[in-house]
Amino acid sequence: MNTMFRAGPPRPKLAAIPAAAVLLVLAHSAGAQELQNQSIEERVNMLMRVVDEQQKQIQSLERQVTNLEMAQRGRGVPGAASATAASDTAVAEQPGDDGLPMPLPPLAQALPGATAPGSLTGTATGVPVNPPSPDSGPGGGATGGSASSGPQQGAPVGVNPTIGETQKEAQPQRTQAEQAVVEREHAPLFDRRLTLDWGISDTYYDRRQLQLSGFLALDAIFLGNINLGETKSHQLQADLDTRYGLTDRISVDVDVPYIYRHSSFIIGGAGGAAGTLSDASVNSSDIGDVTFGVYYQFLKETNNLPDVVGSLRVKTPTGSSPFGIKLVQISADNTNLVAPTRLPTGTGFWNITAGLSVLKTYDPVVLFGSFSYTYNIARSFADISSVVGQVEPADVKLGDIYQFGGGVALAFSDKDSASISYTMAISPQSQTKAPGGAWASVPGSQTTASVLNFGLNHVVNKHLTINGAVAVGLTPDAPNFVVGVRFPYTF
């Protein structure tokens, strides 16, 4: 009787399993027999060779880790030149592109019966000789590299052979301290993250001026009182700057300040005596000038090119205007002591500022510089006079401002950095125009403000940073000093 068999999938040859086991046992037996035939001195020498090879392997891996860290921090390309990992000849002492020895090939097992180096998939401990690139995907291929989809001939499986061969021109990796400097001195974030930057500062002014109350006799002799007037002023400002990155190159922000001002006026002449002083104080508080801004990143920093960011900012006259504030006599027995009825918290003008900033990281140093031009838009006021009972309408045009500066920051740890910079702002004379008249310059309105800035940054965590700053005025038109601290929090 014929029996029909249905064809099915081929079954594994189970007989191959015992055969492989027998071969493995025989190989180990041969290796063990050879070890038994060796003397103790030969075994010790063999073990010393194994330890020496492993030490070389460890040193090679340490050099590769150092090179990778340097590459990620923007300090050059790793010096491991391309080499076939399956070479039978050790190349540990052959220098690479940066003068460092090239990585060792996989460490062959020195015991008798060990597999040849070309057939290993890693080192004797199972660790690949060349670690995968930081830009590698799950398959081990470097982004933008030339690695093929499968293992190359003679290269260990899973090892990326392009490490040390090429490095794409990418933005260098910065430490947290360096990134804090970039955000404070250069530009806001461009990676679609929301940042709330709250800060508080104290600006101090101290002005002294000689005041004459009298007249000249015979065009040479002054008859009257000579007094030294002094004005001391503190301006406390708390503001919230909200920034948001629209794209990887465009960011917008809005800054809303609130200002409290306190001024003291001291002058002699009380009771008609030049040596007797009188003083008065005035306080005011109100919202300041709200500012809107947009930033565009023209160039992203690479190993060869700096970061270049352009900005366009508009300041609105939301604060109280300084024009039309009347001066009144504070003390009945001192006609020299006059003070304003209130203190302004804004400029009273719209202005537009166009700026360009440049930054370059040379780990651990960050260099930065900027230039900006501010155009003040002319505005009409119903009254610019400070005399009580007098009304003087006029158009006013403040002088445009040219500002430039630069500095350097040093990151002395992963979370802390210090910076020093210098800025100068130059403004020509302001102009006024009466109704129906022509523009006339205001004498003494030209200013030059020069400031030396010192800063300290501390990164609390990946969201919060603390930025402290002290600015010292170097010219009479600049404030005596400004002390402030900011707390940018990034979501």
C-alpha positions as CSV (number, residue, x, y, z in Angstrom):
1,M,0.0,0.0,0.0
2,N,1.4,3.3,-1.0
3,T,1.6,5.9,1.7
4,M,1.3,9.6,0.8
5,F,3.4,12.1,2.7
6,R,2.5,15.8,2.7
7,A,5.4,18.1,2.0
8,G,6.2,20.5,4.8
9,P,8.9,22.9,5.9
10,P,12.4,21.5,6.2
11,R,13.2,20.4,9.7
12,P,16.5,21.4,11.3
13,K,19.1,18.7,11.4
14,L,19.2,17.9,15.0
15,A,22.3,15.8,14.5
16,A,24.3,19.0,13.9
17,I,23.8,20.2,17.5
18,P,25.6,17.2,19.2
19,A,28.3,17.5,16.5
20,A,28.9,21.2,17.3
21,A,28.9,20.4,21.0
22,V,31.5,17.7,20.5
23,L,33.7,20.1,18.5
24,L,33.4,22.7,21.2
25,V,34.3,20.2,23.9
26,L,37.3,19.0,21.8
27,A,38.5,22.6,21.3
28,H,38.3,23.4,25.0
29,S,40.0,20.0,25.8
30,A,42.8,20.8,23.4
31,G,43.2,24.2,24.9
32,A,43.2,22.8,28.4
33,Q,45.7,20.1,27.4
34,E,48.0,22.7,25.9
35,L,47.7,24.8,29.1
36,Q,48.7,21.8,31.2
37,N,51.7,21.2,29.0
38,Q,52.9,24.7,29.6
39,S,55.2,25.6,32.5
40,I,54.2,28.1,35.2
41,E,56.6,30.7,33.8
42,E,55.1,30.4,30.3
43,R,51.5,30.8,31.8
44,V,52.6,33.9,33.8
45,N,54.2,35.4,30.6
46,M,51.0,34.6,28.7
47,L,48.8,36.3,31.3
48,M,51.1,39.3,31.4
49,R,50.8,39.7,27.6
50,V,47.0,39.5,28.0
51,V,47.0,42.2,30.7
52,D,49.3,44.4,28.6
53,E,47.0,44.1,25.6
54,Q,44.0,44.9,27.8
55,Q,45.7,48.0,29.2
56,K,46.4,49.2,25.7
57,Q,42.8,48.6,24.8
58,I,41.6,50.6,27.8
59,Q,43.9,53.5,27.0
60,S,42.7,53.5,23.4
61,L,39.1,53.7,24.6
62,E,39.9,56.5,27.0
63,R,41.5,58.5,24.2
64,Q,38.4,57.9,22.0
65,V,36.1,59.1,24.7
66,T,38.2,62.2,25.2
67,N,38.2,62.9,21.4
68,L,34.4,62.5,21.3
69,E,33.9,64.9,24.2
70,M,36.1,67.5,22.5
71,A,34.2,67.1,19.3
72,Q,30.9,67.6,21.0
73,R,32.1,70.7,22.8
74,G,33.2,72.3,19.5
75,R,36.9,71.9,19.9
76,G,37.8,70.0,16.7
77,V,37.4,66.6,15.1
78,P,38.4,63.5,16.9
79,G,41.9,62.3,15.9
80,A,41.0,58.7,15.3
81,A,41.6,58.2,11.6
82,S,39.8,55.6,9.7
83,A,41.2,52.1,10.1
84,T,40.0,48.6,9.5
85,A,39.0,47.1,12.9
86,A,39.8,43.6,11.7
87,S,43.4,44.1,11.0
88,D,45.7,41.4,12.4
89,T,48.5,43.9,13.1
90,A,48.2,46.2,16.1
91,V,48.3,49.8,15.2
92,A,48.1,51.3,18.7
93,E,51.3,53.3,18.3
94,Q,50.5,54.8,14.8
95,P,49.5,58.4,15.2
96,G,46.2,59.8,13.9
97,D,45.3,63.2,12.4
98,D,45.7,65.0,15.7
99,G,48.9,63.2,16.8
100,L,47.1,60.8,19.2
101,P,47.5,57.0,18.6
102,M,44.7,55.5,16.6
103,P,42.3,53.0,18.2
104,L,43.5,49.4,18.7
105,P,41.8,46.6,16.7
106,P,39.7,44.2,18.7
107,L,41.8,42.4,21.3
108,A,42.3,38.8,20.4
109,Q,42.0,36.2,23.0
110,A,45.6,35.1,23.8
111,L,44.5,31.7,25.1
112,P,45.2,28.7,22.9
113,G,42.3,28.0,20.5
114,A,41.1,31.6,20.5
115,T,39.2,33.0,17.5
116,A,41.2,35.1,15.1
117,P,40.8,38.9,15.4
118,G,39.0,39.3,12.1
119,S,36.1,37.1,13.2
120,L,35.2,38.9,16.4
121,T,32.3,41.2,16.8
122,G,33.9,43.3,19.5
123,T,36.7,43.1,22.0
124,A,37.5,40.2,24.3
125,T,35.0,41.7,26.8
126,G,32.3,42.3,24.2
127,V,32.8,46.1,24.0
128,P,33.1,47.6,20.5
129,V,36.4,49.2,19.7
130,N,34.9,52.3,18.2
131,P,31.9,53.6,20.2
132,P,28.9,54.7,18.1
133,S,28.7,58.3,17.1
134,P,26.6,60.6,19.2
135,D,24.5,61.4,16.1
136,S,24.0,57.7,15.3
137,G,20.6,56.2,15.1
138,P,19.5,52.8,16.4
139,G,21.3,51.1,13.5
140,G,24.7,52.7,14.3
141,G,24.9,54.8,11.1
142,A,26.1,58.4,11.6
143,T,23.8,61.1,10.5
144,G,25.1,62.7,7.4
145,G,27.9,60.1,7.2
146,S,28.8,57.5,4.6
147,A,28.2,54.4,6.6
148,S,26.4,51.6,4.7
149,S,23.3,49.8,5.9
150,G,25.3,46.6,6.7
151,P,28.7,45.9,8.2
152,Q,31.7,46.6,6.1
153,Q,34.1,43.8,5.1
154,G,36.6,43.3,7.9
155,A,34.8,45.6,10.3
156,P,33.2,44.4,13.5
157,V,29.4,44.1,13.4
158,G,27.7,47.1,15.0
159,V,30.8,49.3,14.9
160,N,30.5,52.6,13.2
161,P,33.6,52.9,10.9
162,T,33.1,56.6,10.3
163,I,34.1,57.8,13.7
164,G,37.0,60.2,13.3
165,E,36.7,60.4,9.6
166,T,34.2,63.3,9.2
167,Q,32.3,65.7,11.3
168,K,29.5,67.8,9.9
169,E,29.6,71.6,10.4
170,A,27.1,71.6,13.3
171,Q,26.5,74.0,16.1
172,P,29.0,73.3,18.9
173,Q,27.7,71.8,22.1
174,R,27.8,74.3,24.9
175,T,27.9,73.8,28.6
176,Q,25.0,75.0,30.7
177,A,27.0,78.0,31.9
178,E,28.0,78.9,28.3
179,Q,24.4,78.7,27.2
180,A,23.3,81.0,30.0
181,V,25.8,83.6,28.8
182,V,24.5,83.2,25.2
183,E,20.9,83.8,26.3
184,R,21.8,86.8,28.4
185,E,24.3,88.6,26.2
186,H,23.3,87.6,22.7
187,A,19.8,86.4,21.9
188,P,16.8,84.6,23.3
189,L,16.1,80.9,22.6
190,F,15.2,79.8,19.1
191,D,13.9,76.3,19.8
192,R,10.2,76.9,20.3
193,R,10.5,77.2,24.1
194,L,8.7,79.7,26.3
195,T,10.9,81.7,28.7
196,L,9.7,84.0,31.5
197,D,12.5,86.3,32.5
198,W,11.8,88.3,35.6
199,G,14.3,90.8,37.0
200,I,14.8,93.6,39.4
201,S,17.4,96.4,39.3
202,D,18.4,99.5,41.2
203,T,19.9,102.5,39.2
204,Y,21.5,105.2,41.2
205,Y,22.3,108.8,40.1
206,D,24.2,111.4,42.1
207,R,24.5,114.8,40.4
208,R,26.1,118.0,41.8
209,Q,25.9,121.4,40.1
210,L,26.8,125.0,40.9
211,Q,23.8,127.4,41.2
212,L,24.1,131.1,41.0
213,S,21.5,133.5,42.4
214,G,22.3,137.1,41.7
215,F,23.8,139.4,39.0
216,L,27.0,140.6,37.5
217,A,28.1,144.2,38.4
218,L,30.4,145.9,35.9
219,D,30.5,142.7,33.8
220,A,33.1,141.3,36.2
221,I,31.8,141.1,39.8
222,F,29.1,138.7,40.8
223,L,26.7,139.9,43.5
224,G,24.4,137.2,45.0
225,N,24.5,133.7,46.4
226,I,26.6,130.8,45.2
227,N,25.2,127.4,46.1
228,L,26.1,123.8,45.4
229,G,23.0,121.8,44.5
230,E,22.9,118.0,44.8
231,T,20.4,115.5,43.4
232,K,20.3,111.9,44.5
233,S,18.0,109.4,42.8
234,H,17.2,105.7,43.0
235,Q,15.2,104.0,40.3
236,L,13.9,100.6,41.2
237,Q,12.6,98.6,38.2
238,A,10.9,95.2,38.1
239,D,10.1,93.8,34.7
240,L,8.9,90.6,33.1
241,D,10.3,89.7,29.7
242,T,8.3,87.0,28.0
243,R,10.1,85.3,25.1
244,Y,9.0,82.6,22.7
245,G,10.7,80.9,19.7
246,L,8.4,80.8,16.7
247,T,10.9,78.8,14.6
248,D,14.5,77.6,14.9
249,R,15.5,81.1,13.6
250,I,12.8,83.5,14.7
251,S,11.9,84.6,18.2
252,V,9.7,87.3,19.7
253,D,9.4,88.9,23.1
254,V,7.6,91.6,25.1
255,D,9.0,93.3,28.1
256,V,6.7,95.0,30.6
257,P,8.5,97.1,33.3
258,Y,7.2,98.7,36.5
259,I,9.2,101.6,37.9
260,Y,9.5,103.2,41.4
261,R,11.6,106.4,41.6
262,H,12.8,108.3,44.7
263,S,14.8,111.5,44.3
264,S,16.2,113.8,47.0
265,F,17.1,117.5,46.3
266,I,19.6,119.3,48.5
267,I,20.6,123.0,48.2
268,G,21.8,125.8,50.3
269,G,20.3,129.2,50.9
270,A,17.8,128.5,53.6
271,G,16.9,131.7,55.5
272,G,19.0,133.7,53.1
273,A,22.3,132.1,54.2
274,A,24.4,130.3,51.6
275,G,25.7,127.8,54.1
276,T,22.3,126.6,55.4
277,L,20.9,123.6,53.5
278,S,17.4,122.6,52.7
279,D,16.2,119.3,51.2
280,A,13.1,117.7,49.8
281,S,12.1,114.3,48.4
282,V,9.8,113.2,45.7
283,N,8.4,109.7,45.0
284,S,6.6,108.3,42.0
285,S,5.7,104.9,40.7
286,D,4.0,103.8,37.5
287,I,4.3,101.4,34.6
288,G,7.3,102.0,32.3
289,D,7.7,101.9,28.6
290,V,6.6,98.5,27.2
291,T,8.9,97.1,24.5
292,F,8.2,94.6,21.8
293,G,10.9,92.8,19.8
294,V,11.6,90.2,17.1
295,Y,14.9,88.4,16.5
296,Y,16.2,86.6,13.5
297,Q,19.3,84.3,13.5
298,F,21.2,84.9,10.3
299,L,24.0,82.4,11.1
300,K,24.1,79.5,13.5
301,E,27.5,79.0,15.2
302,T,29.7,76.3,13.8
303,N,33.3,75.4,14.4
304,N,34.4,78.1,12.0
305,L,31.5,80.7,11.9
306,P,30.0,82.7,14.8
307,D,26.4,83.1,15.8
308,V,24.9,86.2,14.1
309,V,21.5,87.5,15.3
310,G,19.6,90.6,14.1
311,S,16.9,92.3,16.1
312,L,14.2,94.9,15.7
313,R,12.6,96.4,18.8
314,V,9.9,98.9,19.3
315,K,9.4,100.9,22.5
316,T,6.1,102.4,23.3
317,P,5.4,105.6,25.4
318,T,3.3,103.8,28.0
319,G,5.3,105.4,30.9
320,S,4.6,108.9,32.2
321,S,6.2,111.6,30.1
322,P,8.8,114.0,31.5
323,F,7.4,117.0,29.6
324,G,5.0,119.4,31.2
325,I,6.1,118.6,34.8
326,K,6.1,121.8,36.8
327,L,8.8,122.8,39.3
328,V,7.5,124.2,42.6
329,Q,9.1,125.8,45.6
330,I,9.2,123.3,48.4
331,S,10.4,125.4,51.3
332,A,9.0,128.9,52.1
333,D,12.3,130.2,53.5
334,N,14.5,129.0,50.6
335,T,13.6,130.2,47.2
336,N,16.5,128.1,45.7
337,L,14.9,124.8,46.6
338,V,12.5,123.7,43.8
339,A,11.5,120.2,42.9
340,P,9.2,118.6,40.3
341,T,5.7,117.7,41.4
342,R,6.2,114.1,40.1
343,L,8.9,112.0,38.5
344,P,8.6,110.5,35.0
345,T,8.7,106.7,34.4
346,G,9.1,106.9,30.6
347,T,10.7,108.9,27.8
348,G,7.4,110.0,26.2
349,F,8.5,108.9,22.7
350,W,8.1,106.0,20.4
351,N,11.4,104.6,19.2
352,I,12.7,101.8,16.9
353,T,16.0,100.0,17.5
354,A,17.7,97.9,14.9
355,G,20.6,95.8,16.2
356,L,23.1,93.1,15.3
357,S,25.0,90.9,17.7
358,V,27.8,88.4,17.1
359,L,28.9,85.6,19.4
360,K,31.6,82.9,19.2
361,T,32.3,80.1,21.6
362,Y,35.9,79.0,22.3
363,D,35.4,76.6,25.2
364,P,35.5,77.7,27.9
365,V,35.6,81.3,26.7
366,V,32.7,83.1,25.0
367,L,33.3,86.3,22.9
368,F,30.4,88.6,22.1
369,G,29.8,92.0,20.6
370,S,26.9,94.1,19.4
371,F,25.9,97.3,17.6
372,S,22.5,99.0,17.5
373,Y,20.9,102.2,16.2
374,T,17.8,103.8,17.9
375,Y,15.6,106.2,16.0
376,N,13.4,108.4,18.2
377,I,10.2,109.5,16.5
378,A,9.4,113.2,16.9
379,R,6.2,114.0,18.9
380,S,4.1,117.0,19.6
381,F,3.4,118.0,23.2
382,A,0.7,120.4,24.5
383,D,3.1,121.7,27.1
384,I,6.9,121.3,27.6
385,S,7.4,124.2,30.1
386,S,8.4,123.5,33.7
387,V,7.3,126.9,34.9
388,V,4.1,127.0,36.9
389,G,1.3,129.0,35.1
390,Q,3.1,128.8,31.8
391,V,2.0,126.7,28.8
392,E,4.4,126.1,25.9
393,P,3.3,123.7,23.1
394,A,6.1,122.4,20.9
395,D,7.4,119.5,18.8
396,V,10.3,117.6,20.3
397,K,12.8,115.3,18.6
398,L,15.2,113.4,20.8
399,G,18.7,112.7,19.4
400,D,19.1,109.2,17.8
401,I,21.3,106.8,19.7
402,Y,24.3,104.9,18.4
403,Q,25.3,102.1,20.8
404,F,28.1,99.5,20.5
405,G,29.9,97.2,22.9
406,G,31.6,93.9,23.4
407,G,32.9,91.6,26.1
408,V,34.1,88.1,27.1
409,A,32.7,85.5,29.4
410,L,34.5,82.6,31.1
411,A,32.8,79.4,32.1
412,F,34.8,78.1,35.1
413,S,32.4,75.2,35.7
414,D,29.5,73.4,34.0
415,K,27.0,75.7,35.9
416,D,28.9,78.9,36.7
417,S,30.4,81.6,34.5
418,A,31.6,85.2,34.8
419,S,31.6,88.0,32.2
420,I,32.9,91.5,31.6
421,S,31.8,93.9,28.9
422,Y,31.9,97.5,27.8
423,T,29.2,99.5,26.2
424,M,29.0,103.1,24.9
425,A,25.9,105.0,23.8
426,I,26.2,108.3,21.9
427,S,23.3,110.7,21.3
428,P,23.5,114.0,19.4
429,Q,21.6,117.1,20.5
430,S,17.8,117.1,20.9
431,Q,15.7,119.6,18.9
432,T,12.5,121.5,19.6
433,K,10.1,123.4,17.3
434,A,7.5,125.9,18.4
435,P,4.2,126.0,16.3
436,G,5.0,127.6,13.0
437,G,8.7,127.9,13.8
438,A,11.8,126.1,12.8
439,W,13.8,123.3,14.5
440,A,16.3,124.5,17.1
441,S,18.9,122.5,19.0
442,V,18.7,122.3,22.8
443,P,22.1,123.4,24.3
444,G,23.7,120.7,26.5
445,S,21.5,117.9,25.3
446,Q,24.2,115.9,23.6
447,T,25.1,112.8,25.7
448,T,27.8,110.1,25.9
449,A,27.1,107.3,28.3
450,S,29.9,104.8,28.8
451,V,29.4,101.8,31.1
452,L,31.6,98.9,32.3
453,N,29.5,95.7,33.1
454,F,30.3,92.7,35.3
455,G,28.1,89.6,35.4
456,L,27.8,86.3,37.2
457,N,25.6,83.4,36.0
458,H,24.6,80.3,37.9
459,V,22.5,77.5,36.4
460,V,20.2,76.0,39.0
461,N,18.7,73.3,36.8
462,K,17.7,72.8,33.2
463,H,14.8,75.3,33.7
464,L,16.1,78.0,36.0
465,T,19.1,80.3,35.8
466,I,20.2,83.2,38.1
467,N,22.0,86.1,36.4
468,G,23.6,88.8,38.5
469,A,25.0,92.0,37.1
470,V,26.8,95.2,38.2
471,A,27.3,98.2,35.8
472,V,29.6,101.1,36.7
473,G,29.2,104.4,34.9
474,L,32.4,105.9,33.4
475,T,31.0,109.2,32.2
476,P,28.8,111.9,33.8
477,D,25.9,111.0,31.4
478,A,25.8,107.4,32.7
479,P,24.4,106.3,36.0
480,N,26.8,105.9,38.9
481,F,26.0,102.2,39.1
482,V,23.3,99.7,38.3
483,V,22.8,96.5,40.4
484,G,20.4,93.8,39.2
485,V,19.5,90.2,39.2
486,R,17.4,88.2,36.8
487,F,15.7,84.8,37.0
488,P,15.0,83.4,33.5
489,Y,12.8,80.3,33.7
490,T,12.5,78.2,30.5
491,F,9.6,75.7,30.0
